[in-house]
Amino acid sequence: MKIGILISGRGSNMTAIVDAVQNGKISGAEVVVVISDKSNAQGLEKAKMRGIETVVIPKNKRSREEHDAEIVSELKRRNVEIVCLAGYMRLLSGDFVSVFPNKIINIHPSLLPSFPGLDAQKQAFEYGVKITGCTVHFVDEDLDHGAIILQRSVEVLNEDTAEILSAKILEQEHTLYIEALQKIVMQKYEIVGRRVIFREN
Ligand code: GRF
């Protein structure tokens, strides 16, 4: 199963995925390319250090559709089957999503449907929730909206700050994303409405 990863920044979830794949934790999977829309994304160097091909595809003044079309063609050229968004800061066009139906996965740092969008950890912290967490979900055209694959909760403690909470969530993201990929790659599942139902193999 060939995986392509899209990033825009730090790339810590990307490195978690690459390391898990390279350590044989997701059997039969291979990360074939990391694509960034930002030439200065820190994650690019981390991918190169791990021997993964990197491609920078800036949006420039193009429409979202034109930008996405170039990304899709780079993914297709490498026979990518699963696309992982890992801190990729753009909404995908309908055209992009339709090329990889239920094969695009994202991680979001809250328990969706609570706190979609930017700064989800800070949104949750400021709202005063006692429990937040992270969600791995399939991607559709709407922001942080597709069917949920896995979620994990993180408690908000009195002494937490938004920064401490973000760090606690990020630590969980790195293992949750791997668990979700293991399931998607190695287990049978069906999607019924919005429900992703895993079956014993
Ligand atoms: C993570 O918090 C992820 O949940 C969100 O963007 C952040 C990316 O961080 N979608 P990194 O680039 O993976 O370190």
Residues whose N, C-alpha, C, O or C-beta is under 5 A from the ligand:
A	BS01	GRF	G9 R10 G11 S12 N13 M14 A86 G87 I107 H108 P109
